[in-house]
Amino acid sequence: MADDENEAVQDHESPGKRKHRILEEAVLFFKNLKKEDNLRGNVKLQLSLENIIKHSMSHGLSSEHINDLMKVIINPHHKLSQGIRTKLVKCLIPCRKVPQTAAVLAVLAISSKIFSSPGPSNLHSILLRWLLLIFDHLEGFDQLHNLYNIIFTFVNSYLLLPHACHLLFLLTRKHDVKLYKVHQLLELSRKLGPEPCIMGLLFIYKVYCPHLVTMRLDYSNKVFFKAHDSTWRSTIMDVVSQQQQEPDEGEKRSATEIAYRRGKERRVQVMSFFLSLSRFLSVQDQTSNTLRTTAALLPFRELLQYRCD
């Protein structure tokens, strides 16, 4: 009798409520997984995964659902395969904002494998790439920034190195720059060569603390960080853009976020100064022409606008 009543209620659901109910049931399935559950050939698992993928790709997920699925992804106590976990990571597309708690959980999960054998897996690399893709959609940056020194340890993994350097570049503030970090990056550069990602992180360190990065850096490669996952990135941008056409009053940017974005913009501006400065110094090394012939290479306007945080 109760089942008949439930079916009658479902028949009268609006399309929006039905989609929400299906998503809730799918997320709840993964939340309720137990260590002893046999997932091989589990039809409900496949249906739940397909429903989450379908909803996330078209409407995105709420902060609560992103948190719930992140806990499922990093949970080592159930039998989900790496392939299923990877698919769930790619479903973490926000409808508006990403909670910092999900970002913190991802970082802590990656950190647990840095100094253990066999080390980080492709899943951990995908989690780090996800952090880069949703960085501009985070609710804030303070909790993630508090883990800066933990994230810095990720450079010890060649698999994570380019993504770790990129994330550190975005998070770096003046007080994060320490001599031991500069030495570690230089040692990596000696072992691996002048990798663009290492040069990029050393560059932002030199911007903030030129007295700690006194050596001449290789700026020959203007692209420090390659753009990965272009399709995934486009999907996130499309979904967020669609969902934010009618923004809620409560979702306006905080003053902290705006200030942090302005700091990032200044770093990008000052990059042009250092690149031009390196070209200027190269010209000085190669020719004895006067400053008048090379002064046009220096962007004095960007130099005057630049301020350290």
C-alpha positions in Angstrom: 0.0 0.0 0.0 2.8 2.4 0.9 4.6 1.6 -2.4 1.4 2.4 -4.3 1.2 5.8 -2.5 4.9 6.6 -3.3 4.3 5.8 -6.9 1.3 8.0 -7.0 3.3 10.9 -5.5 6.1 10.4 -8.0 3.6 10.4 -10.9 2.5 13.9 -9.8 6.1 15.3 -9.4 7.2 18.3 -11.4 10.2 17.6 -13.7 12.5 19.7 -11.5 11.5 17.9 -8.3 11.9 14.5 -10.0 15.4 15.4 -11.1 16.3 16.5 -7.6 14.9 13.3 -6.1 16.8 11.1 -8.5 20.0 12.9 -7.7 19.4 12.7 -4.0 18.8 8.9 -4.2 22.0 8.5 -6.3 24.2 10.5 -3.9 22.6 8.6 -0.9 23.5 5.3 -2.5 27.2 6.2 -2.6 27.1 7.7 0.9 25.6 4.5 2.3 28.2 2.2 0.8 29.8 -0.2 3.3 33.1 -2.0 3.3 31.5 -5.4 2.9 29.3 -4.4 0.0 29.9 -6.3 -3.2 30.0 -3.8 -6.1 30.9 -6.1 -9.0 28.1 -6.0 -11.5 26.0 -3.9 -9.2 23.3 -2.4 -11.4 22.2 0.2 -8.8 25.8 1.5 -8.6 25.9 2.0 -12.4 22.5 3.7 -12.5 23.4 6.0 -9.6 26.7 6.9 -11.3 24.9 7.6 -14.6 22.3 9.8 -12.8 25.0 11.8 -11.1 27.0 12.3 -14.3 23.9 13.4 -16.2 22.8 15.9 -13.6 26.2 17.4 -13.0 27.0 17.9 -16.6 23.7 19.8 -17.2 22.9 21.5 -13.9 26.0 21.1 -11.7 26.0 20.0 -8.0 25.3 21.9 -4.8 27.9 22.5 -2.2 26.4 19.8 0.0 26.5 17.2 -2.8 30.1 18.1 -3.7 31.1 17.6 0.0 29.3 14.3 0.2 30.8 12.9 -3.0 34.3 14.1 -2.1 34.0 12.1 1.2 33.0 9.0 -0.9 35.9 9.5 -3.4 38.6 9.7 -0.8 37.2 7.0 1.5 39.7 4.1 1.6 37.3 1.7 3.3 34.9 0.7 0.5 35.5 -1.3 -2.7 35.0 1.4 -5.3 37.4 1.1 -8.1 39.8 3.9 -9.2 37.8 4.2 -12.4 34.5 4.9 -10.5 36.3 7.3 -8.2 37.8 9.1 -11.2 34.3 9.4 -12.8 33.0 10.9 -9.6 35.8 13.5 -9.4 34.8 14.6 -12.9 31.2 15.0 -11.7 32.3 17.6 -9.1 31.0 20.5 -11.2 29.5 23.3 -9.1 26.2 24.9 -9.9 27.5 28.1 -8.2 30.4 27.7 -5.6 32.6 25.0 -4.3 32.9 24.7 -0.5 36.4 25.1 0.9 35.9 21.9 2.9 35.8 19.8 -0.3 39.1 21.4 -1.4 40.7 20.8 2.0 39.6 17.1 2.0 41.1 16.7 -1.5 44.5 18.2 -0.3 44.6 16.0 2.8 43.8 12.9 0.8 46.7 13.6 -1.6 49.1 14.5 1.2 48.5 11.1 2.8 50.2 9.4 -0.2 53.2 11.8 -0.8 55.7 10.0 1.4 54.2 6.5 1.3 54.7 3.7 -1.2 53.8 3.5 -4.0 53.0 7.2 -3.8 50.3 9.3 -5.4 48.1 7.6 -8.1 46.3 9.0 -11.1 43.3 9.6 -8.9 45.4 12.0 -6.8 46.6 13.8 -9.9 43.0 14.2 -11.1 42.0 15.6 -7.7 44.8 18.2 -7.9 43.7 19.1 -11.5 40.2 19.5 -10.2 41.4 22.0 -7.6 42.9 24.1 -10.4 39.8 23.9 -12.5 37.4 25.1 -9.8 39.9 27.5 -8.1 38.0 30.6 -9.3 34.7 29.1 -8.1 35.8 28.5 -4.5 33.8 30.1 -1.7 37.0 31.4 -0.3 40.7 30.8 -0.1 41.8 31.1 3.5 41.3 27.4 4.4 43.1 26.2 1.3 45.9 28.7 1.8 46.4 27.4 5.4 47.5 24.2 3.7 50.2 25.9 1.6 53.1 24.1 3.2 51.4 20.8 2.8 50.7 21.5 -0.9 54.4 22.4 -1.3 55.3 18.8 -0.4 53.5 17.7 -3.6 56.5 18.9 -5.6 58.3 15.8 -4.5 56.1 13.8 -6.8 56.9 14.0 -10.5 53.3 13.1 -11.2 51.9 16.0 -9.2 54.8 18.5 -9.9 53.3 20.7 -12.7 49.8 20.9 -11.1 51.3 21.5 -7.6 53.5 24.4 -8.9 50.5 25.9 -10.6 48.3 25.8 -7.5 51.1 27.2 -5.4 51.6 30.0 -7.9 47.9 31.0 -7.4 48.0 30.7 -3.6 51.4 32.4 -3.0 51.6 35.4 -0.8 54.8 37.2 0.3 55.0 35.5 3.7 54.9 32.0 2.0 58.3 32.6 0.3 61.0 30.9 2.4 64.7 30.2 1.6 64.3 26.4 2.0 61.6 26.3 -0.6 63.7 28.2 -3.0 66.6 25.8 -2.4 64.3 22.8 -2.9 63.0 24.2 -6.2 66.5 24.9 -7.4 67.6 21.4 -6.5 64.6 20.0 -8.5 65.5 22.2 -11.4 69.1 20.8 -11.4 67.7 17.2 -11.4 64.9 17.7 -14.0 66.1 20.7 -16.0 64.5 24.1 -16.2 60.9 22.8 -16.1 58.5 25.7 -17.0 56.3 24.9 -13.9 59.3 25.2 -11.6 60.4 28.4 -13.3 56.9 29.8 -12.9 56.8 29.2 -9.2 60.4 30.6 -8.7 59.2 33.6 -10.7 56.4 34.5 -8.3 58.9 33.9 -5.4 61.3 36.4 -7.1 58.5 38.9 -7.5 57.8 38.9 -3.8 61.3 38.3 -2.4 64.0 39.1 -5.0 66.6 38.9 -2.2 65.9 35.2 -1.8 65.9 34.3 -5.5 69.0 36.1 -6.6 69.9 33.8 -9.6 68.9 34.6 -13.1 65.9 32.5 -14.1 65.1 31.0 -17.5 62.2 32.9 -19.0 62.6 31.5 -22.5 59.3 29.6 -22.1 56.5 32.2 -21.7 53.9 29.6 -20.8 54.8 28.4 -17.3 51.7 26.2 -16.8 50.0 24.3 -19.6 46.2 24.3 -19.9 45.0 20.8 -19.1 41.5 19.2 -19.3 40.1 21.8 -21.7 36.8 19.9 -22.2 36.3 19.5 -18.5 37.1 23.2 -17.9 34.7 24.3 -20.6 31.9 22.1 -19.1 32.5 23.7 -15.7 32.4 27.2 -17.1 29.3 26.6 -19.2 27.4 25.0 -16.2 28.4 27.8 -13.8 27.6 30.5 -16.3 24.2 29.0 -17.0 23.4 28.7 -13.3 24.5 32.2 -12.4 22.4 34.0 -14.9 20.1 34.7 -12.0 22.5 35.2 -9.1 21.2 35.0 -5.6 21.8 38.0 -3.4 23.6 35.9 -0.8 26.2 34.7 -3.3 27.9 38.0 -4.0 31.7 37.9 -3.7 33.1 38.7 -0.3 35.6 41.5 0.2 38.2 38.9 0.9 37.7 37.1 -2.4 37.7 40.4 -4.4 40.9 41.4 -2.7 42.5 38.1 -3.5 41.5 38.3 -7.1 43.0 41.7 -7.4 46.2 40.3 -5.9 46.2 37.6 -8.6 45.7 40.2 -11.3 48.7 42.2 -10.0 50.8 39.1 -10.3 49.8 38.6 -13.9 50.5 42.3 -14.6 54.0 42.1 -13.0 54.8 39.0 -15.0 55.0 41.2 -18.1 57.5 43.5 -16.3 59.9 40.6 -15.4 59.7 39.1 -18.8 60.5 42.4 -20.4 63.2 43.0 -17.8 64.8 39.7 -18.7 64.8 40.6 -22.4 66.3 44.0 -21.4 69.1 42.3 -19.5 69.7 39.8 -22.3 70.1 42.7 -24.7 72.5 44.4 -22.3 74.6 41.2 -22.1 74.8 40.8 -25.9 75.4 44.4 -27.0 77.0 47.5 -25.7 74.3 49.8 -26.9 73.1 52.5 -24.6 70.1 52.4 -22.3 68.3 54.7 -24.8 68.1 52.0 -27.4 66.6 49.5 -25.1 64.5 51.6 -22.7 61.4 50.9 -24.7 61.5 47.3 -23.6 60.8 48.2 -20.0 57.1 48.5 -19.0 57.4 51.4 -16.6 53.7 51.7 -16.2 53.4 48.1 -14.9 56.3 48.7 -12.6 54.7 51.8 -11.0 51.4 49.9 -10.6 52.9 46.9 -8.9 52.6 46.5 -5.2 53.4 43.5 -3.0 50.6 42.1 -0.8 
